[in-house]
Amino acid sequence: MLPDYPKPPYPYQKQPVPGWTAKMDPRPDHGEYSYRGSGKLKGMRAVITGGDSGIGRAVAIAYAREGADVLIAYLIEHDDAQELKALVEKEGRKAILIAGDISSPEHCRSIIKHAVDELDGIDILINNAAHQATFDDISEISDKEWQLTFEVNIHPMFYLSKAAVPHMKPGSAIINTTSINADAPNPILLPYATTKGAIQNFTGGLAQMLAKKGIRVNAVAPGPIWTPLIPSTMPEETVRNFGEQVPMKRAGQPAELATAFVMLADPLSSYTSGTTVAVTGGKPVI
């Protein structure tokens, strides 16, 4: 039976960046009570950036219930990360928390070192962390904002992948979070949408480069998903009506993306590489 997920209009709400799960109304579903695992990733080890909330949180819960240990990288210490650690450990899996700024190449390399040291290796790398902000005109976008968006959204995928690949065996997987904005850019998200196009290109190129090593590289392209990024970066009126533009007439929940990330990490998906899986509430991606 399909969950009865909420549809807009949502309550008016605004949060400071990066936003908090507990303050969202309605509270997002990350699969805390709904996701049921079946051992697809038993014994595997995953690194997830932006893992404390939103899409990353849903992926961490799903991976733990599929049998994987996880390292969860996120920006700053807060309750969301500790709540997630408890959920993962409840499944009998390891949860390593690493806070810090992934725009730093040194921090990215430190994340991978922690995974190798504390999880004894890496089988899955989820490049998910992202920054966005909205603008009505290009004149409003500062040089600093443009650079920050690239430094958070695309550069770390290179740093992390480069550091992780030497530790990944054939059958391992890298999964990058792109967006429907890669193919249908929203003008008010110009810097963000531009990086998402770059991520999709990076995914296709890296998949070809790593095929000889037996490492698969894919991407997931979400449509409008109800995460703390929305009330912390978008105008209140946009938040109130978020998701009504897609055929399902609502925002997607993070839990609804988890199965795509599980499928792409599953070793049985051994011929799937260089592709993007769109999860968009019925809106075609061309």
Secondary structure by P-SEA (a helix, b strand, c coil): cccccccccccccccccccccccccccccccccccccccccccbbbbbccccccaaaaaaaaaaaabbbbbbbbccccaaaaaaaaaaaaacbbbbbbbcccccaaaaaaaaaaaaaacccccbbbccccccccccccccccaaaaaaaaacccaaaaaaaaacccccccccbbbbbbccccccccccaaaaaaaaaaaaaaaaaaaaaaccccbbbbbbbbcccccccccccccaaaaaacccccccccccccccaaaaaaaaacccccccccbbbbbccccccc
